[in-house]
Amino acid sequence: MTISQEFIHKALELEIKKNCQDTAVIGGLDRLLQNWLSQMNSEPDKGLYRRILKIWPSGQSYASLTVTQRQSVVNGLLKAISEKSGADSRRPAGGNAGEIGVSVSVPIKKVTAASRNGSASIKALPQALDEPVTKVKGISEVLSKKFAKLGVQTVRDLLYYFPHRHIDYSQRAFVSSLKIGQENTIVANVWESREVQLGTRRSAEATVGDETGNVRVIWFNQPYMARSIRAGARIIISGKVSVFSGRPVFESPEWEPYEDKDLVHTGRMVPVYPLTEGLSQRQIRRIIKPALDLWCGQVVDFLPAAVRARQNLVALPAAIIQQHYPENEAKKAESRRRLAFDELFLLQLGVMSRKRQWQESQAGISIRTTRPELQTFLTSLPFQLTGAQRKALEEIMGDLQKVQPMSRLLQGDVGSGKTVVAAAALILTVADGYQGAMMAPTEILAEQHWITIRKVLSAVGTLVLEEDICRVNGFLPQTINIALLKGDMGAEKKRRIAQAIAGGEIDIAIGTHALIQKNVKFEKLGLVVVDEQHRFGVEQRSALRQKGVNPHVLVMTATPIPRTLALTLYGDLDISVIDELPPGRQTIKTKWLRPEQRPSAYAFIRKQVQAGHQAFIICPLVEESDAIQARAAVAEFEELSHDVFPDLKLGLLHGRMSSRDKEAVMQQFNRAELDILVSTPVVEVGIDVPNATVMLIESADRFGLSQIHQFRGRVGRGKDQSYCMLMAENPTDIGRQRLDLIEKVHNGFLLAEEDLKLRGPGEFFGTRQSGLPDLKMARLTDVTLLEIARNEAIRLFKEDALLNHPENRLLAENLAKVWTKSSLTETS
């Protein structure tokens, strides 16, 4: 078949009208243009052929280009054809779409060698995409408020508002071959439609059919459908088929006129979006589908061409379109991989930038670590450091010696000995003439650190305790002054301690959020230790770091973090892991109990108390709630005290108690004046009572695996065998899976990996407070893609850390959009 220039011209103008989505001709422009080039090559006049080849080399793939690049190619081809035919070459392409009769304005962009191989041009991102979402046809001011509830405020937000799943309506069938209970799609004629009364509901009913038979269609509670679908219309229907009176029937299916060539609700993989009140699926689809056609042409692919080529990533505009309306499952997976890669790649670049900006903003402090005081301290300990502790300490010492400030995460299982390692780092800091600070999320944990550090230093010096200041003499040439600063202290006491810190009198300050109050200043802060760091927001951690001039920062957590989450949440930190428990730590026997086993659980607790031991009973709530069916600590304490253990001494601990009362209860439990401590999750960290050998966790299915593991780490700290009992009234399937796992697995890191798989990163712990961008497409369980993105980010960072190279400037602009300015200047 001979392909005329007029036909090519019309096809190209139609492609412009369709925003260069490669939908103007069946089979795509690639096939048409290659056939045309082959035809021209055999013609006597080679002038046009040579001009076309300059714009469109033989073998080039139109489908692989970005929309912007496609626009440039199509404009060039139209101009070349117009010059050959004597038409006005100055007329903008698409200015008159021939028989189509549409005026289309398309930005003309010169095709460069760089754009041909996929690298982005050096220009600002299209501002139109950042216009309010009301610029999109169909979104009024009123409707925009509903979209705002979904996080959609700009045109770009709408393009990136991806469906959470798709329904596959792509397989068409005849009426005679409908499959009961499955999704079916048919093209049919409407024979009749009418409003009907089905019980108390006004509904619509239609009879439709094709050449193989007829089928009944019902739309419940939608009487208007009788007017929308009129007899004689030809429609496409997609939905599940059920059986009524022995005959198949479509119940409230999706539908649209079959004349609509670009299907939205039927006959293809149809998106299902998250909704809010006042928005329906059909409404969102009717808005998003044309918006994609109109606006995706302005999306510029910001990834460097080399990255795209190495990872075989689909072009960004195509990925966005395919994620909303995929051609098939393979295209959907391909587009998700591209979009997920973008998120993880930008995330990794962001955390690396954050680390670089902090470390290079100004000189840090080099602390001498080859000091005899360290060996004196380690020798004085009543135990030897494990291999993992020694390795972690060596890594920390290596960082402390550098002028670049340390940015390290120290993670270890419950009871692995992180505090001793941190204490050694603080001693080195103080010995070199600097101050150290340790911040904990709760007063209980801060007090525990206060006690622990006093205890480990008591073997190398003489302790003098003056209320909340402890003085250690005889270890260093100078006295070591350690202070505790808490929020519930009296104003005068806090003022006095803050004044001592500011004057350099305090060498090690231990405290809660009180350490980051404006009136607390350090004279010479050298090391900041943040414990249970995931409980602090980015601003809180940054506030403590800013108390000094680029001090070293060591963050710790006893919540084992899965590798994927560590690479993501703490990608800007070097990581040390203490994965070895000290000698003598035993496996805590764990058992999941049903409600009918409660009496035997209480009997076991009584037996342990009679043997001279103590017990914890953990409840998820402070007080009972109508909304949440779970045991509450206050009510549990009352019932156990009066009805179950009236002859034993019970204590109550929860977060609403004053600091003074909490401390009094803990001291009683430490001194074995209480047999049983009924508590809320405030005991998750910071409680060390070696005599406690048994724990009962109420409503255990309400907690994550890592949190349960933290709880049971409060027992088993002495020489006696310890036990953890998990009580669950009516656990869900996932709850039962968690309980089964915690019975069998005692390694915190393995549990953390399983916890992440079962609950997802959002619930694992507060990822939102980390200051990281939201992840819409990426899954933190996708280790392979995360590591690929991280390796690409490391490679790019080595080549161009500031992203100043021309091919990286669009990437830099996108990075700035994703990461707020504050995020890039704060450290985790």
N, C-alpha and C positions, 0 to 999 in steps of 0.2 A: 504494500500500500504506500502511495506517495503522500508524504506529509507536507502540506503547504505552509508557506510562511504565515499566511493569514490564520491558519489553525494554531500554529505555534504562538503567534501574537495574542490570540484570544485566550489560549491556555495560560500564558504568562500573566496576562491581566487578571484572569480569574484567580490565579495563585496570589497575586497582590491583594485582591479583594478578600481572600480567605486568610490574610495575614501570614502568608508563607508557611503554612502548616503542612505542605506537601499533600494537599487533598484535592487539588484542582482536577487531576486526571486519575483515572483508575490505574493502580499500579505504581503511582508516583512519577515525579518529573524525571527521575534518573533514567528510567526506561525510554521515555519519550525523547529526551534530549540525546541520548546515545544513538537511538535509531535515526534521529534527524542528522546528527553528525556523520553517521555512516553514509546516509543518503547524499549529503552535500559533498563528501569526499570523492564521490564518483561523478559529480557534475563538472562541466568544463570550467565554469566561473568559480575560482577558488578564493576570491576576495572575501566574501562573507564568511566562508569556512575558516579562513585564517583569523578574521576578527573575532569570531565566536571562540576559537581555540585560546585566544589571549585571555578571554573572560572565563571560559569553561573548558579546561584541558580535558582531553579524552581520558576516561578512567576516573575522573573526579566523582565523588559521591555527594550529591546534593543533600541527601537525607542526613548525612553526618555533620552538616554545618549547623551553626546556631541560627536562630531566626533572623538576627541582624545581618549575618553573613549571607543568608539566603536572599534577603531584600536587596543587598548590594549586587548579587549575581543576577537576579531577575531584572533589576533596573538596567544593568549593563547590557543584558541580552536584548531587552526591548529597545534600547537606544541603538544598538547595532542593526537590528532589523529595520527600525524606522529610517536610519540613514540609507540602507540598501534600497528601500521602497520609495525613497524620496519624501517621506513624511516629515513633518516638523520635528526635528530631533530635539528642539528646545522644550517640547511639551513634556511635563513631568509624567513619568510612568504611572499609569493608573488614573491620570487626570480625566480620561474618558474611557470607560471600560467597554467601548464598542456596543454590542447588542445588549450587554448587561445593563448599561445605562446608570452606572453608579460612579460618583466622584470619590476617589480615595486619595488621601494625602499620606505619602510614605517618605520618611527621612532618607535621603540619598547619602550613602557612605561609600567612599572609595575602597575597593577591594585591594588589600595589601598582602604581601607574602605572609606577614604575621597572622592576618585574619584568616588566610586560607588554611594555615595549619592549626587553627583553633585558639591561638592566644588572644586575650582580650585587648581591645584598643585602650589607649591611655586617655580616658575622658571620665568625667564625673558620672556616677550612676544616674540613670534617668530619674529626674525629680518627680515625673508624673506618677511613678509607682508609690511615692511617699505622700501623695495627695490624700485627703480624707476619703473614706470609703463611699461617701455620698456622690463622688464623681462617677461611680459605677451605675450604669443604667438599672433602674428598678430599686435602688436603695435610697429611701427618703430619710429625712432627719429622724423621724420616729423609728423607722426600721434600723437606722444606724445605731441607735441606743441598744437594740436587742443584739446586734452583731458585736457591740462593744463588750457585752457580757461574755461573749465567746472569745474575747481577746482580739477581735478584728476591728481595727480602727483606720487602717490605710488600705489602699489598693493592694499593696504588697502583702499585707496580712491576709487579705482575701485569697490571693493566689496560693499562699502557704497554709491555708486552712484546709488541711487534708482530711479525707474521710477516714474513719477508723476501721472500716471494712467495706467489702463490695459484695453484691449479690450477682451471681452469674446468670444473666438472662440471655446469653449469647446463642444458646442452642435452640434453634427454632424447630417446631414440630407441627404436624397436622392434627386436627381435632381428633381424628381416628386413632392417633398414637399417643394421646395424653397419658402421662404417668401420674397415678394417684399419690399424693403425699410429697411430690417433688416439685421443683421450680420448672415451669413450662412457659414457653413463649410461642404465640401463634400470631399469624396475620389473618384477619378475618373481616368479613362484611357484617355490618350491623343490620339485622333484619327488623328488629323492633326494640324500643326502650320505653320504660314507663316507671312511674313512681309507685311503690308498693308499701304496704304496712306489714312489717315482720314483727309480730308480737306488739310491743309498745313503741317500736322504733320505725320512724319513717325512713325508708331506704329506696334504692333504685335497683331495677332489674333490667337486664338486656338479654336478648337472644342473638348470638353471633354465630357465624359459620364460615367454613371454606368448602372446597370441592369434595371433602371427605366426610362432612357431617356438621352438626350444630352443637353448641354447648351453651349452657346457662351461665350468666355472670351476675353476681350480686355485689352491690356496694352498700354495706351497712352504715346507717346514720348519715348517708350522703344523698338525700333525695334530689339535689341539684344535678346529679350525674345523668338523670333522665333527660335533662335539657341540654347537657353538654355533649352527650353522644346521641346523635339523631339517626334514624333509620336511613340507610343508604350510604352511610359513611364507611370508609375503610380504615381500620385501626389496627394497632399492634398491641397485644396484651401480654403481660408477664406477671406471673405469680404462682402460688401453690394451688393445686387442684385437689378438692376433697370430693366426697361422695354424698349426695343427698337423694333419698328415695331411689337408690340404686343407680343414679346417673351422675356423671361428673359435673362439677360446678366450680368456677373460679370465685373465690371469696375476696372481695376488696382488692383486686389486683392493681398493679400499675398499668397505665395505658397512655397512648398518645396517637395522634393521627399518623397514618402510615405515610402520608405525603411528606412528612418531615424527614428529609434525607439524613439530617444530623440528629440521631436519636439521643434523648437525654434520660428518660426514665425506664426505657424498655429495650429489648433486643440486643443487649450488649452487657458488659460488666458495669453494673450501675453502682455509683458510690452511695454509701450510707454515712452521713455526717453526724457528729455530736450536735445536739439541739439545745435550745433554751426555750422558755415559755414564749409563745408568739411566733415561733418559726417552725415550719414543717420541712420535711425532706424535699418535697416537690418544689417548694418555694426557694430553698437554698440552691437546688440544682438549676432551676430556671435562671437564677442570678449568676451562679458561678460558671456555668457552661459558656454563655456568650462572653463573660468577662475574660475567661481564658483565651478565647478566640481573638478578642480585641486587644488585651493588654500583655499577653505573653511575649508578643513581638518586641516589647521594650525591656524584657529581662536580658541582661548582659551576663554571659558566663564569666565569672570572676576567677575560676580556677586556672592556674597557669597551664599552658598546653602540654608541657612535659609531664605534669602530674596526671592530667587526664589520659594521656597516651599510655603512661606506665601502668595505670590501674584500669585501663579500658573502661572508662566512665562515659556514660551517655551524656549528651549536651544538656545543660541545665533547663532551657525552656521545654525541651522534649520531656525531660524527667518530670517537670511540674505537671504537664498536661497528662502524661501517662499515669501519674499517681492519682489523679482525679478520675480520668476516663481511660483506663488501660485497654489496649487492644486484646490482651490475653494475660494469663498469669505470669508468663516469662517476662513480658514487657513491664508488668507491675513490679516484679522482683528486681529487675534491672534498674528501674527508676528509684525504687526505695533504697537500693544500694548506693546510688549516686547521692541522693538527698541525705542519707544517714552519714555517708562519708563526709559531706560538706560540714555537717554539724560537729562531728568528732574532730575533723581537721582544724576547723576554726577554734574549737574548744582547746585543743592541744597547743595551737599557736598562741592562744590567749594566755594560758597558764605559763607558757615559756616566756612570753613577753613580760608578764607580771613579775616573774622571778628575775629576769634580766634587768628590768627597770629598777627594781629594788636594790639588787646587788651592785649596779653600776651608777646609781644616783649619786652616791658619795662614798668615800672610803669607810670601811668597817673597822673592826677592832681585832688585832691579832693577839691571842692569849697564849702565853707559854704553857705548854702541857708537860714538858719534861721536868717535873718538880718532885722532890722526895716526899712532899706532903701527900701526894696521891697514893704512893706505895704504902705509906704509914696508915692511911685511911683504909685501904683495901686489906692490909694485914690485920687490922683491928676487928674486922667483921667476923662474926661467929660462924661464918660459912665462906666457902670459896665461890667466886663468880662462876657461873656456867660458861661453857664455850660461847653460847649465843650472846650472853651478857658482855663477855670480853670483846667479842667482835663488834657489837654495837658501840661499846665505849671507845674502841679504837677508831671507828668511823666518825664518832662525834669529836674526838680529840683532833683528828685530821682536819675537820672543818674549823674548829676553834682556832687553830694555828693560822688560818688564812686571813688575809685582809678582807676578802669577800665574806660578807656575813653568812653564817650558816642558815640553811633553810631545810630542816630535816624532820621527818616524821618517825617517831619511835613507836612501833606497835608490838604488842605482845599479849599473850593469853593471860587470863586471870591468874594472878600469883606468880608471874614469870620474873618479877624483880625489876620492873622499869624504874621504880622510885629510887632504888639504890644507884642505878646508872645515872639518873638525873642528878642525884645528890653528889656524885663524883664530879660531874661537869660543873656544878655550882661551886664546889670546893676549889677546883682549879681556877674558876673565875675570880673568886674572892681572894685566893692566894696571890693572884696577879694584880690585885688592887682595884678590882671592879665590883660592882654590885650585881646581884642576881635577883630575879623575881620568879615566883611560881604562882600561876593563877589556876584555880579549880572552879568548876561550875556550881558547886554547892558548899555550904558552910561545913557540912559533915565531912566532905572530902578534903576541904582545906584544913580542917582541924586534924584529920588523919595524917596528912602530909606534915603538918606542924609537929605532931607527936613522933612520926617515923624519923624525920630528920634529926630531931632532938635525940632520939634513941640511938641512931647510928653514930652520932657524934659523941655520945657519952663515953664511948670506949677509948676515944683518943684525947679527951680533954675533960676539964671540970665544968659542970653545968651550974649556972646560977639563974634561977627562974624568977623574973620580976613581972608578975601578971602576964601580959602578952608579949613580953620581950625576953628572950633567952640568951644569955651570954655564955660563950664557950671559951675557956681559958686553957692555955698550955698546949694547944695544938699548933697554931700558927704563931709567929712572933707577935701578931696583934690579936686582940680579942675578936672573936666572930660574934656579931650581934644578929640574932634572928628574930623577926617580928611577925606577928599574926594580925592581919587587918581584915575585919568582917563588917558587913553592913549593919548588924544589929548592935555594934558597940556604941557606947555613949559618945556624944559629939565631942566632948573634951578629950576622951581617950583617942578617938580617931584623929583629932587635930594634933595631938602630941606625937602619935606614931608617924603621921604624914610629915610633920616637921622634922622628925629624926631621919626619915628616909631622904627628904630633900637636902638635909645637911650632910648626908653621907655617913651618918652614924650607924644606920642599919645596913648590914652586908647582904642579908637574904631576906626579902619580904615575901611572905606567903599569905595568900588571901583569895577572896572571891572577886566579883565585879568591883568591889570597893577599890581595888588597885588601879582601876582605869578612870576613877573620878578625876575631875579637872584639878582639884586641889592637891592631888598626889603627884609629886614630881621626884625624879631621881637625879642624884648628882652625877653619877658615872655608871649608867646601866650597861652591863656587858653581855648578859645572857638572860633571855626570857624563856621560861618553860611554861607551856600551856597544857594542862592535863584534861583528858576526856574532851579533846579539842572539837569534836563534832557537835558538842552542845553549845558552842559559842558561834555567834554570827561573825561574818567577815569584819564588820566594823569594830566589834569588841576585840577581836584578836589584833587588828591593826592598831587600835587605840593603845594597847599595852606596848606594842613594838615602838610606837612613836614617842614613848616616854624617854627613849634614849636616842643616840645618834647611830642608826643602823646597828643595833645590837644583834648578836647571834640569837636565832630562834629555834627552839626544840619543842615540837608539839608531840604529845603522847596520847595514845588511846589503848584502853584495855578491851575495846570492841574490835576483834579481828576483822579486818577489812578485806573483802575479796579483791584479788589482783586487778580485775577490771575496774572496780570502783576506786581503788587506790590510784590507778593510772589516770583516772578521770578527775575525781575530786581533788587529788593531791598531785596532779601532774607537774606542779611547780616545786614539789618537794623531793629531796632525796629520801629514800626510805630505808630504815633499819628495822629488822624484824628479830624479836626474841621469841623463837619458836621452840624453846627447850625449857621445861620446868625444872626448878631446883630439886636436888635429891630429897627424897622423903615425901614429896607431894604425891598423894594417892588418887586413884580413880574414884570418883563419887558415884556410888551405886544409885541409879536413877530409875524410877518406876512410875508409869502412868496409871492412875487409879480411876475407877468409875465411881459415881455417887454412892452406890451401895457399899463401897469399900471404905467409906469415911470412918465408921467406928473402929476398924482395924488400924487406920492411919493414926487416929487419936491414941489408941492403945500403944502403938509403937513409939509415939512421942513420949508418952508417960514412962515407958520402959527405959528410954534413953535418959530422961531426967532422973529417974530413980538410980541410974548407973552413975550419976554425977555430972551429966552433960547438960547442954542447953539447946534450945530449938528456936528456929525462925518460922513464923507463919506469915506469908506474903499475900496481900490482897491488892487487886488492881485499883480500887477506889478508896477515897477517904470516907465518904458517906454514901448511903444507898441512893440509887437513882431509879426513877420510874422508867427512864428512857433506856437505861443500860442494865441488862440482867447480869450482874456480877457481884461477887461477895465484896462487902465494904469493910474497911478496917475497924471503924468505930463500932459498928454493930457486931462484928465478929469478936472484937475484944470483950464486949459486954456479955455475949452469949458464952464464950469460952470461960470467962472468969466466973460466971455464976452457975453454968449448967454442966460444963465438961471438965474443967480443971479448977474447981473451987478451992482445992487444997494446995494449989501451986501458985507461985508468984509470977504474974504476967505484967508486961509493960506494953505501952502503945506508942508508936512513932509514926508521924506523918508530916507532910510538908507544910501544913497550916499551923503547926505548933510554933511557938516562938523559939528562937535560937537557943535561948537559955534552957527552955524545957527539953528541947531535943538533946542538948548536950548532957543534961542531967540524966535522961533516960539511958543514953548510950554509956555513960559512966557506970550506971547501975548494972547494965548488962555486961560490960567489960569486967566488973568486979564480981560477977556471978551472983549478984543480989537478986537477979531476975532469972527465972527458969525458962520462960518463953517470951519472945519479943514478937508482938503482932505489928506488922509494918506495911506501909505502902511501898512502891518501888524506890523510895529514897535510899534504901539500903543497897541499891544495885552496885554502887561502887563506894569504896572508902571505909568499909567496916571490916575490922580484922579481930575476930574473937576466936582464938584457937580451941576453946572449950566447946564451941557450938558444933554439933555433929549431925544435926538433922534439920531439914527444911521442908515445909509443906507450902506449895505454891497453889493458891486458889485461882480458879478460872484461868488455868495455865494456857488454854488455847487462845486467849486474848493477847498473849505476848509473842514476840518473834523469837526465833531460835537463839539469836545472839543475846537477847535480853535474858532469857531463861538461863543461858550459860553463865551470864554475869551473876545472876541471883545465886545459882548453886555454887559459884566460886566463893561465896561468903562462908561456906562450911568446908571441911576437909583441910583446914589450916593447921591442925594439930596432928598428933601421932595416931589418933584413933580413927577407925573406919568411919566414913561419913555417908549420909544418905540424902537423896532429894526425891520427894514425892510430888507428883503433878496431878492435881485434881481438876477434872474437866467435866462439866455437867452434860453438855450436848454439843460437842465440837463439830465443826463443818468438816468436809472432806480434806480441805487444806489443813485445818486445825489438827486433824488426826494424823496427817502425814508429818506435820511438825513434831507432834508428840512421839510418834514412832521413831523419828530420827534422833531426837534428844535422848531417848532411852539407850540407843545403840552407839551414838557418836559422841566422843568426849574431847575431840580436837576442835578448838574454837575456830580455827581457820577453815576446816572442812565444813563446819556448821554455817559459817558466814557465807560460803559459796552457795550452800543449799538454801539458805535464807534468802539470798538475792534472787535465786531462781524462782522460789515460791512466792515471794512478796513483791519483787520488783524494787528498783532503786529508790522510788519515791517514798516507800514505807520503811526501807531498811534503816535509814535515819534521815534527818531533815536535810535533804539535798538542796532544798530551796534556800536555806540559810547559808549555803556555801558561797554564794555570790556568783555561781556559774550560770551560763545561759541555759534556758530550758531546752530539752531535747524532745523534738516532736516525732522524728522518724528513727533516730538511733536507739538501739537497745544495748544497755550496758552488759547484757549477757552475751553479746556478739564479740567475743574476745578477738577473733581473727581480724575483723574489720577495724576494731579499735587499735590493734597493734599496727595494722597497715597505715592507718591515719596518723598514728603517733610517729612511726618511722618516716613517713613523708614530711611531717612537720619538723622533725629533727634535721632531716636532710636539707629542707628549705631554710631552716634557721641557721645552719652552718654556712650556707651560701649567701644568704641575704637576711640577716637578723632584723634589720629595720624595714625590710620590704620596700626598699628604694629602687630596685631594678624596674625598668619600664614594664616588664611582663608581670610584675607583682603588685603594681599600684592599685588595680581594681580589687585585688585580694585584700590589700591593706584597708581600703575603704569599707569593704564588707566586714572585716575584722572589727573595725571601729564601730560599725552599726550593731554588731552582735554583742560586743563587750562594752558596757558603759565605761566612761572615763574612770569612775571610782573603782570599778572592778580591776582595771589594768594597773592601778597604782596601789592596790592592797595585796597583802599576802594572806594565804590561808592560814 
